[in-house]
Amino acid sequence: MGRINVTKSSMPSFEEYTNELRPVWESRWLSNRGMASKEFETELKKYLGCENVWLFANGHVALEVALQALGIKGEVITTPYTHVSTTNAIVRNGLTPVFVDVKEDNYTVNPELIEGAITEKTAAIVATHVYGFLCDIEAIDKIACKHNLKVIYDAAHAFGVTLNGVSAANFGDAAMFSTHATKVFHTIEGGIVTYKDAEMFKYMRCLVNFGFINEEEVVRIGTNARMNEFEAVMGICNLRHIDEEIAKRRLVGERYIERLAGIPGIKLIEPEKGLVWNYAYFPVIFDGYKENRNEIKAKLEKEDIYARKYFYPTTNCFSCYKEQYGSLDVPVALHAAECVLTLPIYADMTVEDADRICDVILR
């Protein structure tokens, strides 16, 4: 039996990729928004059902630039149960993160705690969709409208997810998708920002390219955040197969549910009504099980199976934030960080692989 990693990148055939790449190769236009990037943007708008899309070198810089484009100052309400990239993007914009705890059902930010954290300095909410499960969109929108706050979703896990037929790309003022190689949909490296109001984000396109608006004029202090053409070609190819790739992941996810649901001490997150999940990750919460999360992880590794503690630790507990935020009262997030193990899931996995993993857990 071979090694099972927590994930494995979905790939088009080599022939499909090279055939799509050939015009780029012949043009020698390898970056700076060439023909592949423009085609990729067009196809993304169709798939995601959104009006505005911009491509980035990676998901972190996509979120960082989106926040910069808004020109906001002051405090941003966010969650500690996320990748550290989310918090870093806030802080690197000179903004102050204000952490609130998460909900027990899916570990997304708890909207009941947001309003109590709002001050006269609050400018925005940066909320993370976790494991492909969406935040409470409706509740967050009501709070944002009431207090005139911007809403940016870290949708790194949510590509292909819809709620009542609406893509995750269409919630909030903007949504950031990571298209890193480990994600459900990838462009090798990369990121995407979708947004509603082009005027609100009018500076984002120049910020991606050092702040240039033409060959001779720089109007903002920008960065280099451009997706290259090789990555755009990978995106074009993978977008053709995304639905079938998610369907393959679903088979593995359904076997996990069949084997692990209802086991005392094991909790699974259930998608809300109307949510079409992308099976981006498969989180299992070991809470009162006969062995704890770390023991299960170690036993899987002895069988050459590699699960992941994700997210661990919470971002406020990293050494760069611990002095200021380490004593936060976020018991649900801290408990999740100690109990969640994301099991391997990817399109090339078999149901037999899932059974092998479940056998170790249940043994």
Secondary structure as a PSIPRED ss2 file (coil, helix, strand):
# PSIPRED VFORMAT (PSIPRED V4.0)

   1 M C   1.000  0.000  0.000
   2 G C   1.000  0.000  0.000
   3 R C   1.000  0.000  0.000
   4 I E   0.000  0.000  1.000
   5 N C   1.000  0.000  0.000
   6 V C   1.000  0.000  0.000
   7 T C   1.000  0.000  0.000
   8 K C   1.000  0.000  0.000
   9 S C   1.000  0.000  0.000
  10 S C   1.000  0.000  0.000
  11 M C   1.000  0.000  0.000
  12 P C   1.000  0.000  0.000
  13 S C   1.000  0.000  0.000
  14 F H   0.000  1.000  0.000
  15 E H   0.000  1.000  0.000
  16 E H   0.000  1.000  0.000
  17 Y H   0.000  1.000  0.000
  18 T H   0.000  1.000  0.000
  19 N H   0.000  1.000  0.000
  20 E H   0.000  1.000  0.000
  21 L H   0.000  1.000  0.000
  22 R H   0.000  1.000  0.000
  23 P H   0.000  1.000  0.000
  24 V H   0.000  1.000  0.000
  25 W H   0.000  1.000  0.000
  26 E H   0.000  1.000  0.000
  27 S H   0.000  1.000  0.000
  28 R C   1.000  0.000  0.000
  29 W C   1.000  0.000  0.000
  30 L C   1.000  0.000  0.000
  31 S C   1.000  0.000  0.000
  32 N C   1.000  0.000  0.000
  33 R C   1.000  0.000  0.000
  34 G C   1.000  0.000  0.000
  35 M H   0.000  1.000  0.000
  36 A H   0.000  1.000  0.000
  37 S H   0.000  1.000  0.000
  38 K H   0.000  1.000  0.000
  39 E H   0.000  1.000  0.000
  40 F H   0.000  1.000  0.000
  41 E H   0.000  1.000  0.000
  42 T H   0.000  1.000  0.000
  43 E H   0.000  1.000  0.000
  44 L H   0.000  1.000  0.000
  45 K H   0.000  1.000  0.000
  46 K H   0.000  1.000  0.000
  47 Y H   0.000  1.000  0.000
  48 L H   0.000  1.000  0.000
  49 G C   1.000  0.000  0.000
  50 C C   1.000  0.000  0.000
  51 E C   1.000  0.000  0.000
  52 N E   0.000  0.000  1.000
  53 V E   0.000  0.000  1.000
  54 W E   0.000  0.000  1.000
  55 L E   0.000  0.000  1.000
  56 F E   0.000  0.000  1.000
  57 A C   1.000  0.000  0.000
  58 N C   1.000  0.000  0.000
  59 G H   0.000  1.000  0.000
  60 H H   0.000  1.000  0.000
  61 V H   0.000  1.000  0.000
  62 A H   0.000  1.000  0.000
  63 L H   0.000  1.000  0.000
  64 E H   0.000  1.000  0.000
  65 V H   0.000  1.000  0.000
  66 A H   0.000  1.000  0.000
  67 L H   0.000  1.000  0.000
  68 Q H   0.000  1.000  0.000
  69 A H   0.000  1.000  0.000
  70 L H   0.000  1.000  0.000
  71 G C   1.000  0.000  0.000
  72 I C   1.000  0.000  0.000
  73 K C   1.000  0.000  0.000
  74 G C   1.000  0.000  0.000
  75 E E   0.000  0.000  1.000
  76 V E   0.000  0.000  1.000
  77 I E   0.000  0.000  1.000
  78 T E   0.000  0.000  1.000
  79 T C   1.000  0.000  0.000
  80 P C   1.000  0.000  0.000
  81 Y C   1.000  0.000  0.000
  82 T C   1.000  0.000  0.000
  83 H C   1.000  0.000  0.000
  84 V H   0.000  1.000  0.000
  85 S H   0.000  1.000  0.000
  86 T H   0.000  1.000  0.000
  87 T H   0.000  1.000  0.000
  88 N H   0.000  1.000  0.000
  89 A H   0.000  1.000  0.000
  90 I H   0.000  1.000  0.000
  91 V H   0.000  1.000  0.000
  92 R C   1.000  0.000  0.000
  93 N C   1.000  0.000  0.000
  94 G C   1.000  0.000  0.000
  95 L C   1.000  0.000  0.000
  96 T E   0.000  0.000  1.000
  97 P E   0.000  0.000  1.000
  98 V E   0.000  0.000  1.000
  99 F E   0.000  0.000  1.000
 100 V C   1.000  0.000  0.000
 101 D C   1.000  0.000  0.000
 102 V E   0.000  0.000  1.000
 103 K C   1.000  0.000  0.000
 104 E C   1.000  0.000  0.000
 105 D C   1.000  0.000  0.000
 106 N C   1.000  0.000  0.000
 107 Y C   1.000  0.000  0.000
 108 T C   1.000  0.000  0.000
 109 V E   0.000  0.000  1.000
 110 N C   1.000  0.000  0.000
 111 P H   0.000  1.000  0.000
 112 E H   0.000  1.000  0.000
 113 L H   0.000  1.000  0.000
 114 I H   0.000  1.000  0.000
 115 E H   0.000  1.000  0.000
 116 G H   0.000  1.000  0.000
 117 A H   0.000  1.000  0.000
 118 I C   1.000  0.000  0.000
 119 T C   1.000  0.000  0.000
 120 E C   1.000  0.000  0.000
 121 K C   1.000  0.000  0.000
 122 T E   0.000  0.000  1.000
 123 A E   0.000  0.000  1.000
 124 A E   0.000  0.000  1.000
 125 I E   0.000  0.000  1.000
 126 V E   0.000  0.000  1.000
 127 A E   0.000  0.000  1.000
 128 T E   0.000  0.000  1.000
 129 H C   1.000  0.000  0.000
 130 V E   0.000  0.000  1.000
 131 Y C   1.000  0.000  0.000
 132 G C   1.000  0.000  0.000
 133 F E   0.000  0.000  1.000
 134 L C   1.000  0.000  0.000
 135 C C   1.000  0.000  0.000
 136 D C   1.000  0.000  0.000
 137 I H   0.000  1.000  0.000
 138 E H   0.000  1.000  0.000
 139 A H   0.000  1.000  0.000
 140 I H   0.000  1.000  0.000
 141 D H   0.000  1.000  0.000
 142 K H   0.000  1.000  0.000
 143 I H   0.000  1.000  0.000
 144 A H   0.000  1.000  0.000
 145 C H   0.000  1.000  0.000
 146 K H   0.000  1.000  0.000
 147 H H   0.000  1.000  0.000
 148 N C   1.000  0.000  0.000
 149 L C   1.000  0.000  0.000
 150 K E   0.000  0.000  1.000
 151 V E   0.000  0.000  1.000
 152 I E   0.000  0.000  1.000
 153 Y E   0.000  0.000  1.000
 154 D E   0.000  0.000  1.000
 155 A C   1.000  0.000  0.000
 156 A C   1.000  0.000  0.000
 157 H C   1.000  0.000  0.000
 158 A C   1.000  0.000  0.000
 159 F C   1.000  0.000  0.000
 160 G C   1.000  0.000  0.000
 161 V C   1.000  0.000  0.000
 162 T E   0.000  0.000  1.000
 163 L E   0.000  0.000  1.000
 164 N C   1.000  0.000  0.000
 165 G C   1.000  0.000  0.000
 166 V E   0.000  0.000  1.000
 167 S E   0.000  0.000  1.000
 168 A H   0.000  1.000  0.000
 169 A H   0.000  1.000  0.000
 170 N H   0.000  1.000  0.000
 171 F C   1.000  0.000  0.000
 172 G C   1.000  0.000  0.000
 173 D C   1.000  0.000  0.000
 174 A E   0.000  0.000  1.000
 175 A E   0.000  0.000  1.000
 176 M E   0.000  0.000  1.000
 177 F E   0.000  0.000  1.000
 178 S E   0.000  0.000  1.000
 179 T C   1.000  0.000  0.000
 180 H C   1.000  0.000  0.000
 181 A C   1.000  0.000  0.000
 182 T C   1.000  0.000  0.000
 183 K C   1.000  0.000  0.000
 184 V C   1.000  0.000  0.000
 185 F C   1.000  0.000  0.000
 186 H C   1.000  0.000  0.000
 187 T C   1.000  0.000  0.000
 188 I C   1.000  0.000  0.000
 189 E C   1.000  0.000  0.000
 190 G C   1.000  0.000  0.000
 191 G E   0.000  0.000  1.000
 192 I E   0.000  0.000  1.000
 193 V E   0.000  0.000  1.000
 194 T E   0.000  0.000  1.000
 195 Y E   0.000  0.000  1.000
 196 K C   1.000  0.000  0.000
 197 D C   1.000  0.000  0.000
 198 A C   1.000  0.000  0.000
 199 E C   1.000  0.000  0.000
 200 M C   1.000  0.000  0.000
 201 F C   1.000  0.000  0.000
 202 K C   1.000  0.000  0.000
 203 Y C   1.000  0.000  0.000
 204 M H   0.000  1.000  0.000
 205 R H   0.000  1.000  0.000
 206 C H   0.000  1.000  0.000
 207 L H   0.000  1.000  0.000
 208 V C   1.000  0.000  0.000
 209 N E   0.000  0.000  1.000
 210 F C   1.000  0.000  0.000
 211 G C   1.000  0.000  0.000
 212 F E   0.000  0.000  1.000
 213 I E   0.000  0.000  1.000
 214 N E   0.000  0.000  1.000
 215 E C   1.000  0.000  0.000
 216 E C   1.000  0.000  0.000
 217 E E   0.000  0.000  1.000
 218 V E   0.000  0.000  1.000
 219 V C   1.000  0.000  0.000
 220 R C   1.000  0.000  0.000
 221 I C   1.000  0.000  0.000
 222 G C   1.000  0.000  0.000
 223 T C   1.000  0.000  0.000
 224 N E   0.000  0.000  1.000
 225 A C   1.000  0.000  0.000
 226 R C   1.000  0.000  0.000
 227 M C   1.000  0.000  0.000
 228 N C   1.000  0.000  0.000
 229 E H   0.000  1.000  0.000
 230 F H   0.000  1.000  0.000
 231 E H   0.000  1.000  0.000
 232 A H   0.000  1.000  0.000
 233 V H   0.000  1.000  0.000
 234 M H   0.000  1.000  0.000
 235 G H   0.000  1.000  0.000
 236 I H   0.000  1.000  0.000
 237 C H   0.000  1.000  0.000
 238 N H   0.000  1.000  0.000
 239 L H   0.000  1.000  0.000
 240 R H   0.000  1.000  0.000
 241 H H   0.000  1.000  0.000
 242 I H   0.000  1.000  0.000
 243 D H   0.000  1.000  0.000
 244 E H   0.000  1.000  0.000
 245 E H   0.000  1.000  0.000
 246 I H   0.000  1.000  0.000
 247 A H   0.000  1.000  0.000
 248 K H   0.000  1.000  0.000
 249 R H   0.000  1.000  0.000
 250 R H   0.000  1.000  0.000
 251 L H   0.000  1.000  0.000
 252 V H   0.000  1.000  0.000
 253 G H   0.000  1.000  0.000
 254 E H   0.000  1.000  0.000
 255 R H   0.000  1.000  0.000
 256 Y H   0.000  1.000  0.000
 257 I H   0.000  1.000  0.000
 258 E H   0.000  1.000  0.000
 259 R H   0.000  1.000  0.000
 260 L H   0.000  1.000  0.000
 261 A C   1.000  0.000  0.000
 262 G C   1.000  0.000  0.000
 263 I C   1.000  0.000  0.000
 264 P C   1.000  0.000  0.000
 265 G C   1.000  0.000  0.000
 266 I E   0.000  0.000  1.000
 267 K E   0.000  0.000  1.000
 268 L E   0.000  0.000  1.000
 269 I C   1.000  0.000  0.000
 270 E C   1.000  0.000  0.000
 271 P C   1.000  0.000  0.000
 272 E C   1.000  0.000  0.000
 273 K C   1.000  0.000  0.000
 274 G C   1.000  0.000  0.000
 275 L E   0.000  0.000  1.000
 276 V E   0.000  0.000  1.000
 277 W C   1.000  0.000  0.000
 278 N C   1.000  0.000  0.000
 279 Y C   1.000  0.000  0.000
 280 A C   1.000  0.000  0.000
 281 Y C   1.000  0.000  0.000
 282 F E   0.000  0.000  1.000
 283 P E   0.000  0.000  1.000
 284 V E   0.000  0.000  1.000
 285 I E   0.000  0.000  1.000
 286 F E   0.000  0.000  1.000
 287 D C   1.000  0.000  0.000
 288 G C   1.000  0.000  0.000
 289 Y C   1.000  0.000  0.000
 290 K C   1.000  0.000  0.000
 291 E C   1.000  0.000  0.000
 292 N C   1.000  0.000  0.000
 293 R H   0.000  1.000  0.000
 294 N H   0.000  1.000  0.000
 295 E H   0.000  1.000  0.000
 296 I H   0.000  1.000  0.000
 297 K H   0.000  1.000  0.000
 298 A H   0.000  1.000  0.000
 299 K H   0.000  1.000  0.000
 300 L H   0.000  1.000  0.000
 301 E H   0.000  1.000  0.000
 302 K H   0.000  1.000  0.000
 303 E C   1.000  0.000  0.000
 304 D C   1.000  0.000  0.000
 305 I E   0.000  0.000  1.000
 306 Y C   1.000  0.000  0.000
 307 A C   1.000  0.000  0.000
 308 R E   0.000  0.000  1.000
 309 K C   1.000  0.000  0.000
 310 Y C   1.000  0.000  0.000
 311 F C   1.000  0.000  0.000
 312 Y C   1.000  0.000  0.000
 313 P C   1.000  0.000  0.000
 314 T C   1.000  0.000  0.000
 315 T H   0.000  1.000  0.000
 316 N H   0.000  1.000  0.000
 317 C H   0.000  1.000  0.000
 318 F C   1.000  0.000  0.000
 319 S H   0.000  1.000  0.000
 320 C H   0.000  1.000  0.000
 321 Y H   0.000  1.000  0.000
 322 K H   0.000  1.000  0.000
 323 E H   0.000  1.000  0.000
 324 Q H   0.000  1.000  0.000
 325 Y H   0.000  1.000  0.000
 326 G C   1.000  0.000  0.000
 327 S C   1.000  0.000  0.000
 328 L C   1.000  0.000  0.000
 329 D C   1.000  0.000  0.000
 330 V C   1.000  0.000  0.000
 331 P H   0.000  1.000  0.000
 332 V H   0.000  1.000  0.000
 333 A H   0.000  1.000  0.000
 334 L H   0.000  1.000  0.000
 335 H H   0.000  1.000  0.000
 336 A H   0.000  1.000  0.000
 337 A H   0.000  1.000  0.000
 338 E H   0.000  1.000  0.000
 339 C H   0.000  1.000  0.000
 340 V E   0.000  0.000  1.000
 341 L E   0.000  0.000  1.000
 342 T E   0.000  0.000  1.000
 343 L E   0.000  0.000  1.000
 344 P C   1.000  0.000  0.000
 345 I C   1.000  0.000  0.000
 346 Y C   1.000  0.000  0.000
 347 A C   1.000  0.000  0.000
 348 D C   1.000  0.000  0.000
 349 M C   1.000  0.000  0.000
 350 T C   1.000  0.000  0.000
 351 V H   0.000  1.000  0.000
 352 E H   0.000  1.000  0.000
 353 D H   0.000  1.000  0.000
 354 A H   0.000  1.000  0.000
 355 D H   0.000  1.000  0.000
 356 R H   0.000  1.000  0.000
 357 I H   0.000  1.000  0.000
 358 C H   0.000  1.000  0.000
 359 D H   0.000  1.000  0.000
 360 V H   0.000  1.000  0.000
 361 I H   0.000  1.000  0.000
 362 L H   0.000  1.000  0.000
 363 R C   1.000  0.000  0.000
